[in-house]
Amino acid sequence: MKKGINGLISLQDMIQDLEWTSDIDRYYELKLSLLHDEAPQEERVVTQIRKQQVTYMERPAVMLVIRNITFIVEFEKVKNEGKYQELLTATMSHEMLTPLNSIINLSNFVEQKLTKIKSSKEKEPRRRRDSVKAGH
């Protein structure tokens, strides 16, 4: 397809494009410059263009259906960002909890061992005292 200045394509070029078969959608991102009394503003618009073969006044014709799908694209982006945030949070939680669980389990194990050692040391002097009293 022939492109004009800055890669622009005219609607006439789209109609005559032989590689573009009917009922296949094409998507374009347009940058519209809004001219007001103030500084010009640019707006990004995503369009869906469908080429359809129709009959008009009993003659074959081509109709281009142009839809502004900017809001649909933005909605999908927001929805996907929410999904990615949930996935990231779940993954981070899992990745952080796995080592934390290991640390907690290890500290519980060490605490139990220390408690056993401490209690056995407390019992040991009593045994010695008992054996000294008995004369052994």
C-alpha positions as CSV (number, residue, x, y, z in Angstrom):
1,M,0.0,0.0,0.0
2,K,1.3,3.4,-1.0
3,K,2.0,5.7,2.0
4,G,2.1,9.5,1.7
5,I,3.9,12.1,3.8
6,N,4.7,11.0,7.3
7,G,3.4,7.5,6.6
8,L,-0.2,8.7,6.1
9,I,-2.7,6.6,4.1
10,S,-5.7,8.1,2.4
11,L,-9.2,6.5,2.5
12,Q,-9.0,6.2,-1.3
13,D,-5.8,4.1,-0.9
14,M,-7.6,1.8,1.6
15,I,-10.5,1.2,-0.8
16,Q,-8.2,0.4,-3.7
17,D,-5.8,-1.9,-1.6
18,L,-6.0,-5.3,-3.3
19,E,-4.2,-7.0,-0.5
20,W,-6.9,-6.0,2.0
21,T,-9.8,-8.5,1.5
22,S,-13.3,-7.7,2.7
23,D,-14.4,-8.4,6.3
24,I,-10.9,-8.2,7.7
25,D,-10.4,-5.5,10.3
26,R,-7.4,-3.2,10.3
27,Y,-6.5,-1.0,13.2
28,Y,-4.9,2.4,13.1
29,E,-3.7,4.8,15.8
30,L,-4.4,8.3,14.8
31,K,-3.0,11.4,16.4
32,L,-5.5,14.3,16.1
33,S,-4.3,17.8,16.6
34,L,-7.1,19.9,18.2
35,L,-6.7,23.6,17.4
36,H,-8.2,25.9,19.9
37,D,-7.6,29.5,20.9
38,E,-5.0,28.1,23.3
39,A,-2.1,25.9,22.5
40,P,-2.8,22.9,20.2
41,Q,-3.5,19.7,21.9
42,E,-2.9,16.2,20.6
43,E,-5.4,13.4,21.1
44,R,-4.7,9.7,20.5
45,V,-7.6,7.9,18.8
46,V,-7.5,4.1,18.0
47,T,-9.7,3.2,15.1
48,Q,-11.0,-0.1,13.7
49,I,-11.6,0.0,9.9
50,R,-13.5,-2.7,8.1
51,K,-13.8,-2.9,4.4
52,Q,-17.0,-4.4,3.1
53,Q,-18.3,-5.1,-0.4
54,V,-21.8,-3.7,-0.9
55,T,-24.2,-2.9,-3.6
56,Y,-25.1,0.7,-4.0
57,M,-27.6,1.9,-6.6
58,E,-27.4,-1.6,-8.1
59,R,-23.7,-1.3,-8.6
60,P,-20.9,-3.0,-6.6
61,A,-19.2,-0.7,-4.2
62,V,-16.8,-0.7,-1.3
63,M,-17.9,0.6,2.1
64,L,-15.4,1.4,4.9
65,V,-16.8,1.1,8.4
66,I,-14.7,3.3,10.8
67,R,-15.1,2.8,14.5
68,N,-13.5,4.8,17.3
69,I,-12.4,2.0,19.7
70,T,-10.2,4.2,22.0
71,F,-12.4,3.6,25.0
72,I,-12.5,-0.1,24.5
73,V,-8.7,-0.2,24.2
74,E,-8.2,1.9,27.3
75,F,-10.7,-0.2,29.3
76,E,-8.8,-3.4,28.3
77,K,-5.5,-1.8,29.3
78,V,-6.9,-0.9,32.7
79,K,-8.4,-4.3,33.2
80,N,-5.2,-6.0,32.2
81,E,-3.1,-3.8,34.5
82,G,-5.4,-4.9,37.4
83,K,-4.8,-8.5,36.4
84,Y,-1.1,-8.0,36.3
85,Q,-1.1,-6.2,39.7
86,E,-3.0,-9.1,41.2
87,L,-0.7,-11.6,39.6
88,L,2.4,-9.7,40.8
89,T,1.0,-9.4,44.3
90,A,0.2,-13.1,44.5
91,T,3.6,-14.0,43.1
92,M,5.4,-11.7,45.5
93,S,3.4,-13.0,48.4
94,H,4.3,-16.5,47.5
95,E,8.0,-15.7,46.9
96,M,8.2,-13.9,50.2
97,L,6.2,-16.4,52.3
98,T,8.2,-19.4,51.2
99,P,11.5,-18.2,52.8
100,L,9.6,-16.7,55.7
101,N,7.9,-20.0,56.4
102,S,11.4,-21.7,56.3
103,I,12.7,-19.1,58.7
104,I,9.8,-19.5,61.1
105,N,10.0,-23.3,61.0
106,L,13.8,-23.1,61.6
107,S,13.4,-20.7,64.5
108,N,10.7,-22.9,66.1
109,F,13.0,-25.9,65.7
110,V,15.9,-24.0,67.3
111,E,13.7,-22.8,70.1
112,Q,12.5,-26.4,70.9
113,K,16.1,-27.6,70.9
114,L,17.2,-24.8,73.2
115,T,14.3,-25.5,75.5
116,K,15.2,-29.2,75.7
117,I,18.9,-28.3,76.4
118,K,17.9,-25.8,79.0
119,S,15.5,-28.2,80.8
120,S,18.1,-31.0,80.7
121,K,20.7,-28.7,82.2
122,E,18.3,-27.7,85.0
123,K,17.7,-31.4,85.8
124,E,21.4,-32.3,85.7
125,P,22.5,-30.3,88.8
126,R,19.6,-31.9,90.7
127,R,20.8,-35.3,89.8
128,R,24.3,-34.4,91.0
129,R,22.9,-33.0,94.2
130,D,20.8,-36.1,94.7
131,S,23.8,-38.4,94.0
132,V,26.0,-36.4,96.4
133,K,23.3,-36.6,99.2
134,A,23.1,-40.4,98.6
135,G,26.9,-40.6,98.9
136,H,27.7,-41.7,95.5
